């Protein structure tokens, strides 16, 4: 499909730079096929769902994956030291990460990047990585000096929360983001972007859902920075998605298959949960436990197998995520919904308001 079909004008004032406080004080736009749009508050979510519905949450935890370091001066050529910005986006083994770097042209294979206090021990805040391989589009593979949990702890000391570019361009990351950009149920470290639809949940909301009889299940998809990459092609068929790691337990798969067999609805909390479920579902809608990578790219015309409803924030024009919601709820319907949201003062993107979409 033509990428320009997914374009729309968005005023800068609509981009949220901070989340609503408390978390569940955000707004919620309900989009149901064949019915008028409904303006709600996120605290109304339980009333929108039925007893027996299953809400599927992504329990991934965000790693402080925005790193700032220095490539020391080279002995032979290359000039003096260079400041390097790194955004980790996919783990590759215990000590290696794929990452986007700037300026990539000032790096070559074998270069060392020093993060934190380069003249101190790692435990005092230093971390080094070697450029193991260069790729296209400003991407490299970094081989760190440490591995496993020791590497995670070192990254946590020297890194910052990886706010999306459209927020980071407007303000600096601060201590509030360490709390705000993490769900209250985050468990499995590995994401470099938050599953933002779930940032709205609070303990009070979970209590309301429990009282309503809504079942909750979890899965894990480690969100990569590729989720924020713009679509630079003119046609969706030419766009390449980055793979992301997922894991779905046998218990979760069994619960979802039981719900499907009983005619109960499955609602994905976020596009990450939806993409995982659609990746592991067969043609018959049965989901299969397991772990692996998914690069599923969902555009209009896709036949959904596993998900009936989608809770999600408002997305970028021409983005793969806006294409996904158009596939789910209808291209014309989502353009109408987004025009209404803009006119009504809804807040967009990661720290913005939410929408509840029902499959067309």
N, C-alpha and C positions, 0 to 999 in steps of 0.2 A: 504494500500500500504506500501511497505518497505520504511522506513525513509531514508535509505542510497541512494535511488534514487534521493534525493533532496540535496545531498552533492556536494560541489565543493571546490576547493582550492582558497583561497583569500589571497593575500599578505597583510601584515600589512600596507604597504604604501598606500593601497587603501582606508583605513578608514579615513574619513574626521573628523577632530577635531574642525574645524570652518566652518561656511557656506561661500559660495561665497558672495562677496560684490560688487555691490549691490545684493539684493536677487535674482533678475531675471538674474544674470550673470552666472548662472549655465548652465551646458550642458543638452541636452535632446536627448535621444535615442528613435526613433520611431520604433515600432515593429508591422508590419502589415502582416497578414497571406498571405503566397505565394509571398511576395515581399522582396527585399533586405532590410537589416537594413539601417536606415537613421540616420546619425549623424547630430544633430541640436543644436541650443542654445534654452534655455527656452523662450527667447524673440521671437522665431518663433512659439510659441504655437498657436497664433491666426490664423496663416496661415495654420496650420494643421487641423483647425476646419472649419465647415460650418455655414453659416447663418441659424439660427433655431436650431442648436445644443443646448442642455441644459447641463450646467456644474453644478454639485451638490457639494457643499462645506460643510464641517463640521465646524460649528461656535463655537465649544467648546473652553474653555479657560483653560490653564494649571494652576493648583494650585502649589505653591512651596512645593511639597509634600515629599521632602527628609528632614527628621528631625533627629537631633542628640541630644540625651538626656542621662540621668543618672538614673539608678535604684539605689536608696539609699541603704545603708547597712541595712540588716534585723536585727531585734532585736534578733531573734532566728534562727541561722543557715543561710547559704547562703553567708557568708563572707562579705567583704566590698562592696563599691559602684561599679557598673558595667556600663561602657559606652555602650549605645545601639544605633544602627542605625535602623531607621524606614523608610520604603517606603510605604506611604499610597497608596491604589490602588482601593478601592471602598467604597463610602459612604453608610452607613446603618442607615438611620434616621438622625435627626438633630444633634446628638452629637457623634454618633458612626462611626468608620471607620474600614474596614478590612485593614490589613497591613502586609507586610513582614518585619520581624525583624531579626537582627543579634546582638549578639548570642542568638538565641531563647532558647537554653538549659539553659540559666541563668535567664529565666523568668518563673513565674508560675502565675496562675490565682489569682487575687487580688493584685499583685504587682503594684506599682505606678511608672510611668516614668516621670521625670521632664525635660522639655524642656526650653531653654532660661535661663533667670535669675530666678531660682527657688525661691529666697527669696524676689522677688518683686511682685507687683500686675500685673495681666495679661496685663493691658494696657501699662505697662512699658516693656513688652517683655517676660513674663513667661507664661508657659502653662503646665498643668499636665494632664496625662491620666492614667487610670487604665486598667490593662489587664483583660478584662471581660471574655475572653475565649481563649484557645489555640487550634490551629488546626494543621493539618499535614503540612509538608514542610516548616516549619519556618514561618507560618502564624498565626496571632492572630486577635482578635477583640479588639479594643481600645475604651474605653468609656471616652471621654474628659469632662473636668469640664465645658465647655461652649458649646453652640449650635448655629446653624444657622449662620447668618452673622457675629456674634461676634466670633464664632469659626473660620470662614474663615479668618477674619482679624487677629486673633491671629496666625494662621498657616502661613499667609503671612509674619508676622513679624519674626517668628523664623525659618521658613523653607527656603530651597534652591530649585532652579529649579531642577527637577528630571531628570537630563541627563541620557541617556541610559548607562548601565554598560560598554559598550565597549568604551565610551568616558570618563566616570567618572574614569575608571581605569588608564587613561593616563594623565589626567590633572584635576585640581581643577575647580569647578564651580566659575564663577566670574560675575561681574555686566553686562558684555556684554550678557551673556546667558539670563538674564531677558528680554532682547529685542529680541535676536536672536531666542530663543526657544518658540516664540509665534507668531501666524499668525497676520497679520495686521487687520484682521476682527474678531478676537477672541471676544466672547461676553458672553457666558454662562459658568461660572466657574464650574469646576468639573473634569477635566482630570488630570491625573498624567503622561501623556506623550503627546507630541504634535502630531497633524495630519500632519506629516512631509512633505508630498507632497505639502501641501499648504503653507509651509514656503517660497516658491519661489515667491509667488505672490506679486506684487507691485501695487500701484495706476495706474502707467503707463500701466501695463499689463491689468488691468481691463478696462482701457480706450480703449485699443486696441481690447479687446474682445467685448466691447460694439459696437465699430465701425464696427466690423465684423458681428454683429448681433447675437452673441452668448448670449443666455439667461442664467442667473445665479439663482440658487435656493439654499437654505440652509436647513440643518437639524442639529441635535445635537446627537453625540455619545460621551459619556465621556470615554476616552481611559484609560484603566487600565494598571498597571504595568505588568499584566499577558501577555501582548503582547510581552514582552521581554523574557519570560520564555523559556528555551530551551526545545525541545521535547526529552525526555529521554527514550521513548519507542522505540522498534524496528519496530513497525507497527503503522501507523497513527490511526488505529481504537482504540488503547489503550490510546490515548492522550486525556486528559480532558482540555477543554477550560474554562477560567474564564468568567463569565458573565459580560457584560458591559451595562450601562443604555443608552437608546436612546429616542429621542422624534422627531416626524415628524408632522409638522402642516398640517391642512387641506388644506391650501393654496399651500403648496409645493406638497402634494399628487395630488391635482387637476391639477397643472401645469404639473407634470410629466405624468400623465395619458393622458392629452390633447396632449402632445408631442408624446407619444407612439401611440395614435390613428391617428395622422397625419403623422406617419412614420419618425419622427425626432429622431436623435440619443441622447442618454443620456450618458454622460461621468461623471464618479465618480472621484472627486479629492481626491484620497487616498483610501486605503483599508478600512478605517473606514467608509467612505461614502458608498463604495460598499457593505460592510457587512450589514450595516443598510438597504439599499435598498433591498438586497436579503432577508433579514429577514422579511420585511413587504410586499413583493410581493407574490401574489397568483400564481397558476400554469399558469394563463392566462397573467401574467405580470403586472396586475393591482396592484398598491401600495396603501396601506391603512394607513391613518393617525393614530397616536396614540403614546403611550409611553409604555416602558417596558424594559425588559432585553433580551439581545441576547448573546448566546454562540455558534453561528453558526461557524462551522469549515469546510472550503471549500478546497477540495482536487480534483485532477483530476478525472473526471467522473461526477462531479457536473453539472447540467443543469442550466445555468444562465437564469434568468427570466426578469431582470429589467435593466441591464447595457450593453451598447455597447462598451464603451471605458473606460480605466482606466489610470489615471495619478498617478504615484507612484515612490518612490525612489527605490534604490537597496538594497536588503535585505540579512539577515544572511543566511549562509548555514544551511540546515536542519530545518529552521524555519517555523512556520505556515504561515507566510507571503509569503515566497518563494513558499510554496505549493500552496497558493492561486493564485499567478501570473502564476504558471505552469498550474493550472486548467483553467485559463482564456485564456491564449495565447498559451498553448501547452508546454508539458514537454521538448521535444527536442528543440523546438524553444527558450525557455527561457534559457536552458543551452547554446545554441549557442549565444544568446544575451548577457548573462553574461560573457562568454568567450571573446566575442568581447569587451565588456565594460572594462574588466580587462586589456586586451592587449592594449586598446586605452587610458588608463589612466583616465577613469571615476572615480569619487569619490563616495564611498559607504556610506550607512546608513543615519541616521537622518539628518546630516548636508551635505550630499552628493548631487550628481546630480540626475536628474529625468529621468523617462522613460514614454513614451506614448504608451500604449498597446491597440491593437484592438482585440476584441474577435475572437477567432478562430472558 
